Amino acid sequence: MEQSMTPAESLKLIESMIGQAKRSFSRMSFYFLLWGVLLIAAMIAAYLLRTNGSPAMQGIPWGVAGALGGLISSIHGAREGRKEQVANPMDRIIGWVWATFVITMIIMIVCSVKNGIDPGANITLLTGLPTFLTGQIMRFRPLILGGILFWVAGIAMQFTQDAAILVGLYCGAMLLGYIVPGVLLKRQEDVLRTA
């Protein structure tokens, strides 16, 4: 027969899981910083290729950023996985949130390119989802706000064709949605490591 938990025990278990998630996800700073920098660089490179008469090549920086980021993330994740043998339930939830994001994003990119549509605005909208959910699960306000910012930037990007405005909106969302939370997570990681 299963023994039921008291409300106080349930609350303590939930708080313990959130604490584990915060310790675990503070290590995510690496990924937010890596992807923020790579994707800003890809956007700027694509913009420069587009404005310098090489629009057919503007997809190359995105492919390079995706491949490089995927390789570096995989290597880093494998190393971290060997250090941290036990994954808590929150690790798995966040892992699946981001995995479904990547799968959906790849499908959207392929379909958009096939139909001759720039996927940037829709990808920016989609990026709000895992960022916001990660922030909510971790109870980390900078990521929650980052997710909202991606949604706002993605909506604004739907209403302009001006390349400079698109670059500004995207880079601003990456800076405030990934890099700033990444820096704050890194600080939290340093504090937890010394505690």
ZAMARGU-4260 file (C-alpha; in steps of 0.2 Angstrom, whole numbers, plus 5000, padded with zeros to 4 digits):
<rodrens>
0) 5000/5000/5000 | 5006/5017/4995 | 5009/5030/5009 | 5002/5047/5006 | 5013/5062/5009
5) 5007/5077/5020 | 5005/5094/5012 | 5021/5099/5021 | 5031/5084/5014 | 5024/5087/4997
10) 5030/5105/4998 | 5047/5101/5004 | 5049/5088/4990 | 5044/5101/4977 | 5056/5114/4985
15) 5070/5101/4985 | 5067/5097/4966 | 5067/5116/4962 | 5083/5118/4972 | 5091/5103/4962
20) 5085/5111/4946 | 5093/5128/4950 | 5109/5120/4954 | 5108/5109/4939 | 5102/5122/4927
25) 5114/5136/4933 | 5126/5125/4923 | 5116/5129/4908 | 5124/5146/4907 | 5137/5139/4895
30) 5123/5134/4882 | 5115/5151/4883 | 5131/5160/4881 | 5137/5149/4867 | 5121/5150/4857
35) 5118/5168/4860 | 5136/5173/4853 | 5135/5160/4839 | 5118/5166/4833 | 5121/5184/4835
40) 5137/5181/4824 | 5127/5171/4811 | 5114/5185/4810 | 5127/5199/4807 | 5136/5188/4795
45) 5120/5184/4785 | 5116/5202/4785 | 5133/5207/4778 | 5132/5194/4765 | 5114/5200/4760
50) 5119/5218/4759 | 5136/5215/4750 | 5127/5206/4735 | 5129/5188/4741 | 5111/5184/4746
55) 5112/5166/4740 | 5126/5163/4753 | 5117/5171/4768 | 5111/5153/4774 | 5130/5148/4776
60) 5133/5157/4793 | 5117/5149/4800 | 5123/5132/4795 | 5140/5135/4802 | 5133/5141/4818
65) 5121/5127/4820 | 5135/5114/4816 | 5148/5122/4827 | 5135/5125/4841 | 5129/5107/4840
70) 5146/5100/4841 | 5152/5111/4855 | 5136/5108/4865 | 5137/5089/4862 | 5155/5088/4868
75) 5152/5099/4883 | 5136/5090/4888 | 5145/5073/4887 | 5158/5080/4898 | 5146/5087/4911
80) 5136/5071/4910 | 5151/5061/4915 | 5154/5073/4930 | 5136/5073/4936 | 5130/5054/4935
85) 5113/5057/4942 | 5100/5067/4933 | 5085/5074/4942 | 5068/5074/4935 | 5069/5093/4931
90) 5085/5089/4920 | 5075/5077/4910 | 5060/5089/4908 | 5071/5103/4902 | 5081/5091/4891
95) 5065/5086/4882 | 5058/5104/4881 | 5074/5109/4872 | 5075/5093/4861 | 5057/5096/4855
100) 5061/5114/4852 | 5076/5109/4841 | 5066/5096/4831 | 5052/5108/4828 | 5064/5122/4823
105) 5073/5111/4810 | 5056/5106/4803 | 5051/5124/4802 | 5067/5129/4794 | 5066/5115/4781
110) 5048/5119/4777 | 5051/5138/4776 | 5066/5137/4765 | 5057/5124/4753 | 5043/5137/4752
115) 5055/5152/4749 | 5050/5160/4766 | 5063/5168/4778 | 5061/5157/4794 | 5069/5170/4805
120) 5053/5178/4813 | 5044/5162/4816 | 5060/5154/4823 | 5062/5169/4835 | 5043/5166/4840
125) 5047/5148/4843 | 5062/5152/4853 | 5051/5160/4866 | 5043/5144/4871 | 5058/5134/4878
130) 5066/5149/4885 | 5050/5154/4894 | 5047/5136/4900 | 5065/5134/4907 | 5063/5151/4916
135) 5046/5145/4924 | 5053/5128/4929 | 5068/5135/4937 | 5059/5150/4943 | 5072/5161/4935
140) 5065/5178/4930 | 5078/5183/4917 | 5074/5168/4907 | 5055/5171/4909 | 5057/5189/4903
145) 5069/5182/4889 | 5055/5171/4883 | 5043/5185/4882 | 5056/5196/4873 | 5058/5183/4860
150) 5039/5182/4857 | 5038/5201/4856 | 5053/5202/4844 | 5046/5188/4834 | 5029/5197/4832
155) 5038/5213/4828 | 5049/5204/4815 | 5033/5199/4806 | 5028/5217/4802 | 5045/5223/4794
160) 5055/5218/4779 | 5069/5230/4783 | 5085/5220/4785 | 5093/5232/4798 | 5077/5232/4809
165) 5076/5213/4808 | 5095/5211/4813 | 5092/5223/4827 | 5077/5214/4834 | 5085/5197/4833
170) 5101/5202/4840 | 5093/5212/4854 | 5082/5197/4858 | 5097/5185/4858 | 5107/5198/4869
175) 5093/5200/4882 | 5085/5183/4880 | 5101/5172/4880 | 5117/5181/4884 | 5111/5192/4899
180) 5102/5177/4907 | 5117/5166/4903 | 5129/5178/4912 | 5117/5179/4927 | 5116/5160/4928
185) 5135/5159/4927 | 5135/5171/4942 | 5123/5160/4951 | 5133/5144/4947 | 5149/5153/4954
190) 5140/5157/4970 | 5133/5139/4972 | 5150/5132/4968 | 5158/5142/4982 | 5144/5139/4995
</rodrens>
